Amino acid sequence: MSGASEQSDASAGAPQTPGAAEMSVRTAFAGMRRVADVVFRAGCPDCRARFELGASALRLAIGATSKTTFYSFTCPECGASVRKPAGERIVELLTGGGVRTLRLHSTL
């Protein structure tokens, strides 16, 4: 056997950067404790306060039409219950951010 080390099958075809060490997933993510929480900017129509809310503070209700699809939250400043319409883009953002979703069914 010669003095050269053998390459594993996984790295045999990969380009090698001179002086670069291989990095494991564990090494790459060392020091990361958790993923940052998603926050949403919102405003209260009653007290006009602007604030950020975590996904757990919001609720999304998806109805049969755009008129019955909305999100809701409680204003952290004045305590008012706030309900706002949610179009397609808002629904995508809220569901992607982990907001709890309720699907409303028609009783036809």
Backbone as a chain_set.jsonl record, in Angstrom:
{"seq": "MSGASEQSDASAGAPQTPGAAEMSVRTAFAGMRRVADVVFRAGCPDCRARFELGASALRLAIGATSKTTFYSFTCPECGASVRKPAGERIVELLTGGGVRTLRLHSTL", "coords": {"N": [[0.852, -1.177, 0.0], [0.521, 2.24, -0.79], [1.737, 5.458, 0.433], [-0.322, 7.268, 0.194], [-3.576, 8.288, 1.211], [-6.771, 6.639, 1.006], [-9.696, 7.797, -0.71], [-13.085, 8.252, 0.368], [-16.104, 6.867, -1.083], [-18.097, 8.841, -1.196], [-16.766, 11.289, -1.286], [-15.127, 11.104, -3.445], [-15.712, 12.11, -6.036], [-16.079, 14.753, -5.545], [-15.067, 18.156, -5.766], [-11.965, 19.225, -4.469], [-10.815, 21.589, -2.181], [-7.769, 23.102, -1.796], [-6.204, 22.872, 1.334], [-8.582, 23.026, 2.734], [-10.543, 21.683, 5.273], [-12.584, 18.769, 5.753], [-15.981, 19.09, 6.714], [-18.235, 18.138, 9.161], [-21.805, 17.694, 9.593], [-22.487, 18.038, 12.221], [-20.352, 19.608, 13.142], [-20.7, 21.887, 11.553], [-23.094, 22.925, 12.529], [-22.544, 23.344, 15.17], [-22.839, 25.035, 18.206], [-25.215, 26.263, 17.536], [-28.219, 26.695, 19.052], [-31.038, 26.782, 18.852], [-33.641, 27.32, 16.426], [-34.467, 30.561, 15.322], [-37.368, 32.182, 16.542], [-40.34, 32.799, 14.668], [-41.655, 35.963, 13.999], [-44.416, 38.183, 13.724], [-45.407, 41.27, 12.387], [-47.851, 43.477, 13.593], [-50.858, 45.438, 14.029], [-53.04, 47.336, 16.127], [-56.374, 48.185, 15.621], [-57.91, 49.555, 17.432], [-56.394, 50.872, 19.579], [-54.288, 51.763, 18.125], [-51.698, 50.834, 18.418], [-48.509, 49.473, 17.472], [-46.851, 46.41, 17.002], [-44.965, 43.34, 17.571], [-45.751, 39.93, 17.145], [-45.567, 36.559, 18.245], [-45.915, 33.333, 16.627], [-47.583, 31.76, 18.212], [-49.35, 33.547, 19.333], [-51.212, 34.207, 17.48], [-54.133, 33.315, 15.544], [-55.471, 31.529, 12.822], [-58.19, 31.397, 10.7], [-59.608, 29.548, 8.219], [-61.884, 29.952, 5.778], [-64.604, 29.169, 3.48], [-64.63, 31.156, 1.584], [-62.978, 34.257, 0.652], [-64.079, 36.167, 2.272], [-64.679, 34.844, 4.574], [-62.307, 34.084, 5.64], [-59.842, 34.687, 7.941], [-57.551, 36.204, 10.311], [-56.731, 36.28, 13.792], [-56.027, 37.958, 16.904], [-55.018, 38.987, 20.215], [-54.672, 42.247, 21.318], [-51.656, 43.243, 22.708], [-51.327, 45.614, 24.033], [-53.803, 47.022, 24.655], [-55.607, 44.981, 25.093], [-57.708, 44.355, 23.41], [-59.742, 42.276, 21.325], [-58.761, 41.35, 18.175], [-59.626, 41.091, 14.793], [-58.811, 40.309, 11.537], [-59.036, 40.424, 7.929], [-57.754, 37.764, 5.858], [-55.935, 37.393, 3.09], [-54.736, 35.398, 0.287], [-51.874, 35.575, 0.31], [-51.313, 36.342, 2.968], [-52.332, 34.12, 4.305], [-50.515, 32.164, 3.391], [-48.097, 33.139, 4.532], [-48.693, 33.089, 7.296], [-49.36, 30.364, 7.794], [-46.977, 29.159, 6.984], [-45.329, 30.184, 8.913], [-46.018, 28.865, 11.181], [-48.425, 29.384, 12.507], [-51.306, 28.523, 14.331], [-53.989, 26.853, 12.792], [-57.4, 26.918, 11.835], [-59.837, 25.236, 10.12], [-62.721, 26.255, 8.616], [-65.866, 24.816, 8.054], [-68.445, 24.491, 5.634], [-71.951, 24.353, 6.204], [-73.781, 23.25, 4.392]], "CA": [[0.0, 0.0, 0.0], [1.329, 3.443, -0.861], [1.547, 6.387, 1.54], [-1.511, 8.101, -0.034], [-4.786, 7.754, 1.842], [-7.86, 6.391, 0.076], [-10.863, 8.649, -0.55], [-14.342, 7.523, 0.465], [-16.916, 6.983, -2.288], [-18.878, 10.063, -1.167], [-15.972, 12.468, -1.606], [-14.235, 10.813, -4.56], [-15.978, 12.962, -7.185], [-16.256, 16.14, -5.117], [-13.862, 18.969, -5.917], [-11.267, 19.453, -3.209], [-10.188, 22.889, -2.035], [-6.522, 22.914, -1.073], [-6.146, 23.398, 2.685], [-9.889, 23.014, 3.39], [-10.84, 20.441, 5.995], [-13.967, 18.329, 5.626], [-16.777, 19.529, 7.853], [-19.42, 17.328, 9.399], [-23.006, 18.45, 9.906], [-22.388, 18.382, 13.642], [-19.417, 20.73, 13.264], [-21.286, 23.062, 10.909], [-24.164, 23.475, 13.352], [-22.107, 23.467, 16.557], [-23.103, 26.362, 18.752], [-26.603, 26.663, 17.303], [-29.056, 26.114, 20.095], [-32.399, 26.618, 18.342], [-33.996, 28.184, 15.308], [-35.122, 31.789, 15.789], [-38.823, 32.181, 16.441], [-40.917, 33.681, 13.655], [-42.513, 37.009, 14.561], [-45.241, 38.886, 12.748], [-45.761, 42.643, 12.759], [-49.3, 43.684, 13.574], [-51.32, 46.691, 14.594], [-54.37, 47.31, 16.722], [-57.214, 49.266, 15.103], [-58.528, 50.298, 18.538], [-55.462, 51.783, 20.257], [-53.29, 52.141, 17.117], [-50.362, 50.348, 18.781], [-47.824, 48.592, 16.514], [-46.083, 45.468, 17.806], [-44.633, 42.055, 16.963], [-46.363, 38.787, 17.828], [-45.104, 35.23, 17.873], [-46.929, 32.494, 15.978], [-48.531, 31.238, 19.204], [-50.3, 34.606, 19.707], [-52.139, 34.408, 16.369], [-54.966, 32.212, 15.088], [-55.915, 31.696, 11.445], [-59.403, 30.651, 10.355], [-59.74, 29.482, 6.762], [-63.262, 29.672, 5.395], [-64.871, 28.784, 2.093], [-64.388, 32.307, 0.72], [-62.076, 35.257, 1.225], [-64.812, 36.9, 3.303], [-64.732, 34.049, 5.806], [-60.937, 33.72, 6.002], [-59.32, 35.786, 8.743], [-56.669, 35.873, 11.427], [-57.107, 37.038, 14.976], [-55.07, 38.033, 18.007], [-55.37, 39.926, 21.269], [-53.705, 43.338, 21.377], [-50.917, 43.197, 23.967], [-51.355, 46.939, 24.662], [-55.104, 47.382, 25.233], [-56.389, 43.777, 25.376], [-58.82, 44.194, 22.462], [-59.715, 41.148, 20.389], [-58.634, 41.911, 16.83], [-59.887, 40.128, 13.706], [-58.503, 40.955, 10.259], [-59.145, 39.519, 6.782], [-56.498, 37.143, 5.416], [-55.88, 36.986, 1.694], [-53.883, 34.234, 0.007], [-50.489, 35.802, 0.744], [-51.296, 36.314, 4.432], [-52.517, 32.712, 4.683], [-49.227, 31.498, 3.145], [-47.119, 33.583, 5.523], [-49.059, 32.62, 8.631], [-49.221, 28.902, 7.894], [-45.549, 28.869, 6.895], [-44.689, 30.614, 10.149], [-46.423, 28.015, 12.301], [-49.634, 29.852, 13.192], [-52.328, 27.494, 14.457], [-55.004, 27.086, 11.767], [-58.703, 26.271, 11.968], [-60.559, 25.216, 8.84], [-64.164, 26.378, 8.808], [-66.592, 24.021, 7.066], [-69.774, 24.929, 5.278], [-72.993, 23.45, 6.691], [-74.789, 23.135, 3.333]], "C": [[0.888, 1.227, 0.0], [1.003, 4.358, 0.315], [0.323, 7.258, 1.364], [-2.728, 7.468, 0.621], [-5.867, 7.589, 0.788], [-9.005, 7.35, 0.366], [-12.1, 7.787, -0.424], [-15.127, 7.74, -0.826], [-17.647, 8.317, -2.336], [-18.061, 11.279, -1.584], [-15.077, 12.271, -2.818], [-14.444, 11.757, -5.735], [-16.09, 14.429, -6.828], [-14.968, 16.92, -5.304], [-13.255, 19.252, -4.545], [-10.628, 20.829, -3.236], [-8.909, 22.684, -1.24], [-6.567, 23.59, 0.294], [-7.478, 23.403, 3.408], [-10.117, 21.659, 4.042], [-12.295, 20.059, 5.743], [-14.719, 18.722, 6.878], [-18.005, 18.641, 7.975], [-20.607, 18.246, 9.675], [-22.95, 18.91, 11.354], [-21.475, 19.59, 13.843], [-20.025, 22.008, 12.696], [-22.335, 23.726, 11.788], [-23.796, 23.573, 14.83], [-22.34, 24.891, 17.025], [-24.508, 26.856, 18.506], [-27.476, 25.961, 18.325], [-30.476, 25.853, 19.611], [-32.6, 27.572, 17.173], [-34.719, 29.403, 15.879], [-36.628, 31.681, 15.582], [-39.272, 33.162, 15.358], [-41.785, 34.699, 14.379], [-43.225, 37.731, 13.426], [-45.521, 40.288, 13.27], [-47.268, 42.808, 12.627], [-49.625, 45.038, 14.186], [-52.726, 46.547, 15.118], [-55.192, 48.466, 16.168], [-57.848, 50.099, 16.222], [-57.577, 51.328, 19.145], [-54.339, 52.273, 19.348], [-51.863, 51.726, 17.463], [-49.825, 49.454, 17.666], [-46.915, 47.691, 17.337], [-45.747, 44.226, 16.989], [-45.223, 40.946, 17.819], [-45.723, 37.497, 17.343], [-46.247, 34.43, 17.289], [-47.975, 32.002, 16.972], [-49.58, 32.273, 19.618], [-51.359, 34.844, 18.641], [-52.948, 33.145, 16.108], [-55.431, 32.538, 13.684], [-57.129, 30.815, 11.218], [-59.571, 30.718, 8.851], [-61.16, 29.046, 6.42], [-63.376, 29.304, 3.927], [-64.577, 29.915, 1.122], [-63.407, 33.26, 1.396], [-62.759, 36.06, 2.325], [-64.883, 36.145, 4.629], [-63.352, 33.535, 6.222], [-60.31, 34.915, 6.712], [-58.294, 35.275, 9.748], [-57.052, 36.753, 12.606], [-56.0, 36.967, 16.02], [-55.628, 38.992, 19.051], [-54.283, 40.99, 21.332], [-52.985, 43.302, 22.725], [-50.933, 44.542, 24.709], [-52.682, 47.216, 25.373], [-55.993, 46.176, 25.539], [-57.564, 43.543, 24.441], [-58.634, 42.935, 21.622], [-59.742, 41.728, 18.981], [-58.839, 40.79, 15.81], [-59.68, 40.869, 12.399], [-58.627, 39.945, 9.119], [-57.773, 38.988, 6.371], [-56.627, 36.691, 3.975], [-54.909, 35.827, 1.527], [-52.461, 34.401, 0.533], [-50.364, 35.756, 2.264], [-51.447, 34.881, 4.925], [-51.207, 31.95, 4.511], [-48.207, 31.851, 4.218], [-47.427, 33.036, 6.915], [-48.908, 31.112, 8.781], [-47.753, 28.493, 7.83], [-44.795, 29.222, 8.165], [-45.159, 29.854, 11.374], [-47.635, 28.483, 13.078], [-50.675, 28.732, 13.191], [-53.505, 27.844, 13.556], [-56.261, 26.281, 12.043], [-59.378, 26.356, 10.615], [-62.052, 25.225, 9.135], [-64.875, 25.63, 7.694], [-67.98, 24.581, 6.859], [-70.785, 23.901, 5.779], [-74.123, 23.333, 5.671], [-75.373, 21.774, 3.273]], "O": [[1.897, 1.264, 0.704], [0.1, 4.069, 1.1], [-0.058, 7.945, 2.311], [-2.892, 6.249, 0.59], [-5.884, 8.31, -0.209], [-9.267, 7.686, 1.521], [-12.178, 6.717, -1.027], [-14.854, 8.678, -1.575], [-17.807, 8.88, -3.419], [-18.606, 12.209, -2.178], [-14.336, 13.183, -3.186], [-13.476, 12.17, -6.373], [-16.187, 15.272, -7.719], [-13.886, 16.402, -5.029], [-13.978, 19.491, -3.578], [-9.971, 21.193, -4.211], [-8.949, 22.151, -0.131], [-6.933, 24.762, 0.392], [-7.524, 23.749, 4.589], [-9.906, 20.617, 3.422], [-13.141, 20.93, 5.543], [-14.166, 18.693, 7.977], [-18.725, 18.423, 7.001], [-20.433, 19.432, 9.956], [-23.322, 20.04, 11.671], [-21.79, 20.488, 14.624], [-19.886, 23.082, 13.281], [-22.456, 24.951, 11.794], [-24.66, 23.86, 15.658], [-22.06, 25.843, 16.296], [-24.965, 27.774, 19.187], [-27.45, 24.734, 18.428], [-31.057, 24.814, 19.925], [-31.824, 28.505, 16.967], [-35.5, 29.276, 16.823], [-37.094, 31.154, 14.571], [-38.663, 34.214, 15.16], [-42.559, 34.343, 15.268], [-42.699, 37.866, 12.322], [-45.833, 40.473, 14.446], [-47.877, 42.335, 11.668], [-48.769, 45.691, 14.783], [-53.51, 45.74, 14.619], [-54.757, 49.615, 16.237], [-58.278, 51.227, 15.982], [-57.904, 52.512, 19.219], [-53.529, 53.105, 19.756], [-50.914, 52.223, 16.855], [-50.59, 48.761, 16.996], [-46.272, 48.16, 18.277], [-46.195, 44.082, 15.852], [-45.201, 41.009, 19.048], [-45.38, 37.366, 16.168], [-47.412, 34.8, 17.433], [-49.14, 31.844, 16.608], [-50.602, 31.907, 20.199], [-52.305, 35.599, 18.867], [-52.503, 32.039, 16.413], [-55.751, 33.687, 13.382], [-57.099, 29.62, 11.512], [-59.665, 31.801, 8.273], [-61.58, 27.93, 6.727], [-62.376, 29.149, 3.227], [-64.3, 29.662, -0.05], [-63.055, 33.086, 2.563], [-62.089, 36.579, 3.218], [-65.121, 36.742, 5.679], [-63.25, 32.645, 7.067], [-60.251, 36.015, 6.163], [-58.187, 34.075, 9.999], [-57.622, 37.831, 12.437], [-55.166, 36.062, 16.023], [-56.59, 39.717, 18.797], [-53.098, 40.663, 21.394], [-53.632, 43.326, 23.772], [-50.588, 44.597, 25.889], [-52.695, 47.597, 26.544], [-57.031, 46.332, 26.181], [-58.344, 42.616, 24.661], [-57.515, 42.575, 21.257], [-60.635, 42.502, 18.636], [-58.298, 39.693, 15.949], [-60.281, 41.917, 12.165], [-58.36, 38.757, 9.305], [-56.76, 39.673, 6.518], [-57.335, 35.731, 3.672], [-54.334, 35.337, 2.498], [-51.905, 33.48, 1.133], [-49.405, 35.188, 2.788], [-50.763, 34.473, 5.863], [-50.824, 31.174, 5.387], [-47.532, 30.972, 4.754], [-46.531, 32.577, 7.623], [-48.384, 30.638, 9.789], [-47.331, 27.581, 8.542], [-43.753, 28.637, 8.462], [-44.743, 30.163, 12.491], [-47.859, 28.028, 14.2], [-50.893, 28.076, 12.172], [-53.969, 28.984, 13.548], [-56.198, 25.116, 12.435], [-59.478, 27.435, 10.032], [-62.579, 24.336, 9.804], [-64.533, 25.785, 6.522], [-68.611, 25.082, 7.79], [-70.501, 22.703, 5.776], [-75.295, 23.319, 6.046], [-76.237, 21.509, 2.437]]}, "num_chains": 1, "name": "protein.A"}
